[in-house]
Amino acid sequence: MEQLHGSAEAWLTDYRRRIEEIRVRAERAREELAGLSATASSTDGAVTATVGRDGALSGLAFGPAAEGLSRARLAELVLATAGDAGAEVAARVAAVVRPLAAGS
């Protein structure tokens, strides 16, 4: 009976240790995600876009090369550049979250 009690205590101690490790990893991930964003620029420098971790556009700037572009071309560049920034932020979010899933 004593051996059974000892193994139960060992199991409970190990369980608590694993829960604490998960909590620490989750807190670290939360901190990393808090200010996560990505910025991308078009190859010609006409457009620079910043996207937050939620995928929302949080910054947009136009460089001197934007001056000579048509509105249609400028709109295309805004969408493409924001898409590039969104893809980067999605990759960063996945990299932060991946260790949480691996540890479960």
N, C-alpha and C positions, 0 to 999 in steps of 0.2 A: 504494500500500500504506500509506503514511504517513497518508493521508486516512482510510482505513478504521480504522486504529489510533486516530486522534484521535476519530472518531465513536463508537467503542466506549468509549473513556474518558469521553466526554461522556455517553453513555447510562448508564454505570455510576455516574458522579457524580450524575446526575439520579435514578437509581433509589435510591441511598443516601439522598439528600435526602428523597425521598418516603417511604421506610421510616422515617426519623427523624421526619417529620411525623406519620405514623400512630402511632408509638410515643408521641409526646408527647400526641396527642389521646386515646389509650387510657389513658395514665396519668392525665390530667386527669379523664376519665370515671370511672375507678376511684376516685379521690379523692372526686369528687362523690357517687358511689353509696354510699360507705362509711357515711356517717351519715344516709342519706336516710330520712325518715319523713314522715308527714302526720298531722295531727290534725283531726278534725271534731267538731262539737257539734250536737246536735239543736236545732231552732229554739226549743224551750222551755227549753233549758239543762239538761234532766234527765240527759242522757248526753253524755260526751265520750270519744271513742275515738281512740287512736293506733295506726297501722299502720306496720310497718317495710317496707323495700324489698322484702322477700320476701313481703309480703302478710300476715304474721302479726300478730295483735293483740299489741301490746306495752304498751299502757296503756289503762285503763278507769277512768272516774271518774263518780260520780253527783252531780248538783247537788240543791239543795233541791226542785226540781220533781219529782224522782223519788219523793219520799216519798208522794205521793198516787196514784201509778199502780199499777195491778194488775200482777202478775207477768207476765202475758201481754203487756200493753202495754209494760212495761219491756223484755222480751225483744225485742219488735218494734223498739223504738227502738235497742237495742244492735246488732242486726243491720243495721238501716238506716244507723246512724251509722258503724259499722265499714265498711260497704260504701262509704259516701261517702269515708271516709279512704282506703280501698283504691283507689278510682278516682283519687283525687288523687295518690297515690304512684305508681300505674301511669303516669299522665300525666307525672309528673316523671321517671320512669325513661326513658320514651320520648323525652322532650326531651333527656336526657343522651346517650342512645345514638344518636339520629338523626344527629348530625354524623359519627359513626364510619362509619355505613353510607353516608352521602352522599360521604365522602371515598374510598371504596374503588373 
